[in-house]
Amino acid sequence: MPVFLSSLKKKGHLEQIHLTLGVIGSRKVRGQDDFGSQSWNIFAPSLTIYGFDADEDACITANTDLEQRQINWKEKHFPLALSNLKSESTLYVTKSLESSSLYEPNTTYLQRFFQLSELLEVAFTIEVETTTLDSFCQSEQVEQIDFLQIDAQGAELPILQGSLQILQNSVLAIHTEVSFSPIYLNQPLFADVDFYLRDKGFTLFDLSAAYYKRSRSPIAPRTRPGQLIWGECIYFRDFLGGRSPHLNQPENLLKLACIADILDFPDYTLEILEYLTLQYGRNSDYNFADSIVESLAQIPELLQQGLEILPVITNVKEYLSQESLNLIRTREI
């Protein structure tokens, strides 16, 4: 649950930004796939979501559902297979549609692991036209995407390679699936994706992992539940890294802080809000001192120990309103 967004919204700070998400592999299977109904909704109506999926039926279903719901944000799903170039490619459609890929499942390898071969069993193949995210943005006059969510079953690196311009010019954070083992033939692995994103100025913040045991084994200890097969990674721009010119703009730093809060990195959010306040706090749009106090005051253990002893509060004290100063002194919410 976000720590700072509620206060930022209440104090009007979110009114100065418009957030744009790109969801690649946007089939809506679970509730968590409906981004506009989650924490991102706090930005509505200043929220735009572009969804991409090779399955045209999934896009039609999503767009029809959105129209019927009369949403208060902008969202549209496009039946596009994204890669690193415009070309024709084979789409391997698996019995579990979520596992369909531009890469052929590595059947011999998958059979060594419990249930993996059944999950990625190919039902049929079709030929599809691939394009790049940069080409889409150029044709649709999309100048900015702030956050990328990628679930592309092995095609993460080609998609990122085809997104070079939008990555360099605007993307602040990425949540992507990665593979540690070759579950698809000739697919790029985590090391390839990680090297590419680090080279483009992104920093790995978190990695979740999925393990599978050998299909022949009746045992799998809790400490080592099997082999590391795939996972999900979260990357952010390091706003002090100095490699992203668009982070010189305070509104983009505020976006980065908000995305970090949504993705459960409130420590990074706080670091950015403190920096913005110290650098731009004479402008009320970027004075977040009161929101910092109000948000931290919702955490009982911090309030009990005393907010006034926190270094961040000391640093932004001159930017605090009298109301926040009173809150600190009385320790009352």
Salt bridges, closest charged atoms under 4 A:
ASP33 OD1 - ARG30 NH2 3.73
ASP34 OD1 - LYS28 NZ 2.82
ASP34 OD2 - ARG69 NH2 2.94
ASP55 OD2 - ARG27 NH2 2.37
ASP65 OD2 - ARG69 NH1 2.85
GLU75 OE2 - LYS28 NZ 2.96
GLU75 OE2 - HIS77 NE2 2.67
GLU98 OE1 - ARG30 NH1 2.89
GLU121 OE2 - LYS95 NZ 3.18
ASP146 OD1 - LYS255 NZ 3.22
ASP194 OD2 - ARG198 NE 2.90
ASP199 OD2 - LYS200 NZ 2.92
GLU232 OE1 - HIS175 NE2 3.02
GLU294 OE2 - LYS10 NZ 2.74
GLU294 OE2 - LYS11 NZ 3.91
GLU308 OE2 - ARG331 NH2 3.01
GLU318 OE1 - ARG282 NH2 2.60
